[in-house]
Amino acid sequence: MSPNYQERFRPRFHFSPQQNWKNDPHGLIYHADEYHLFYQHHAHDSVWGPMCWGHAVSADRVTWQHLPIAIAPDEIGGIWTGCVVDDRRNTSGFSADGALVAVHSYEDQSVGLAYSTDRGRTWQRYPGNPVIPSPGGNFRDPQVFWWEESQRWHMAISCEQSIHFFASVDLRDWQKTGEFTAAMGKDAPWEVPDIFYFDLGEQRHWVLLVSMKGAPAGGLGVRYFVGEFDGQTFHTQDELAEDGWLDFGPDNYAGSTWKDTPDSRRVYLAWMNDWRYAESVPTQVWRGAATIPRELELVETAQGFRIIQRPLSELKQLRGNKNQWRHTSIAAGENLIANIRGNQYELCLQLRPRAATEVGLHVLKGCNCELDIRYHTQQETLSVNRMNSGQVGFHGDFPGIASSKINLLGETLSLQIFVDHSLVEVFANQGEAVISMQVFPDEDGEGLAVYARGGDAWLESMDFWRMKSIWETVD
């Protein structure tokens, strides 16, 4: 393994840059048998600064190969978040054989283009930049898609507390077509939209993702709206209540999904951080990682349409040695797995609370630290508590508890948990709710406990896999 992927707190199976700063993942596209991941990157420091586009490619969205910086700042300014499209029809005129076209924000809140004709390895700037001048204020993060019905490119872009829509036939000349806004998230600019659809039976449902303030854990998060796109703008079917968030933890922001994939799966990736303390987290050499890739699915419930999330199935290739437990009682105060230690694993449990008032786990547990994952039977709430998880004093907003309402499946709580040194992602009830958290444990923080309180509980099954690193051959 490369030495610079062995620092303390460095995740081993989540994507992170080799060094320095990373925030939003974007430009997610499948092209020429490769999945591309671009990301906001400061190439010279581990805090936010002049932005360029970092770049990596993968055959499976699990293991990654770093590539040189794709797009660097130019005379207009830093290169902020955007997207990449495959202009295979050569609507732009950039290449008769088609080109990958990056549609990005500039730091001055205008929109620019760059294009590549060699599988994204080198990029040329469009000399007519910017293609959309800044209208003033916050105007950024274009997301572009080709719509067969209109035979046009359509853009969703954040503008203060709304999403504006534009259309173009050539990616160079854009006309505004509409706006979308909603009652929530009015105290900060909206950011990083993504728009796509699911076909359920004969009905097509469009989904709009927006990163905004006011998330359940108190900071920033990704909210989704379900509705229709009419070629002009997006119309929501209903403004979701508290469960209209993709993640109930504090560390999931600026997420978007891959375009042009060879199958029907809609796969999502986000920045696993929060702007409140992102520049203060106690990592070395690097700052900023991505969540694991997640497959999104739209389902219809009694409460309306909801998105569920499941870890990308290709992650199973990282599973190593396995321990398992079956059909075991958990006495109050007992820890079944005191002999299991680790900080790089996947854990799947089926728990029945029975008489217990609380059931849960302590992960990354040391003498003076633990991350507590707990289900409260009376409140029917799953919570993740990092108040005493190790290093928490570097920023006042970092300690906290995140929670989500969870109904048992029959009498059973299903949990799938990924622990990766400083990153923990908890998927409850087959993706009904997700809680993502950074955690910086003490050096002895590798213990694991499963517990019950207030009465005995029943462990139907538990599988524990040690996870392999994705960086074994990184230079």
Buried (B, 14 or more C-beta within 10 A) or exposed (E): EEEBBEEEBBBBBBBBBBBBBBBBBBBBBBBEEBBBBBBBBBBEEBEBBBBBBBBBBBEEBBBBEBBEBBBBBEEBBBBBBBBBBBBBEEBBEBBEEBBBBBBBBBBBBBBBBBBBBEBBEEBBBBEEBBBBEBEEEBBBBBBBBBEEEBEBBBBBBBBBBBBBBBBBBBBBEBEBBBEBBBEBBBEBBBBBBBBBBBEEEEEEBBBBBBBBBBBBBBBBBBBBBBBEBBEBBBBBEEEBEEBBBBBBBBBBBBBBBBBBBEEEBBBBBBBBBBBBBBBBBBBEBBBBBBBBBBBBBBEEEEEEBBBBBBBBEBBEEBBEEEBEBEEEEBEBEBBBBEEBEBBBBBBBBBBBBBEBBBBBBBBBBBEEBBBBBBBBBEEEEBBBBBEEBBBBEEBEEBEBBBBBBBEBEEEBBBBBBBBBBBBBBBBBBEBBBBBBBBBBBBEBBBBBBBBBBBBBBBBBBBBBBBBBBBBEEBE
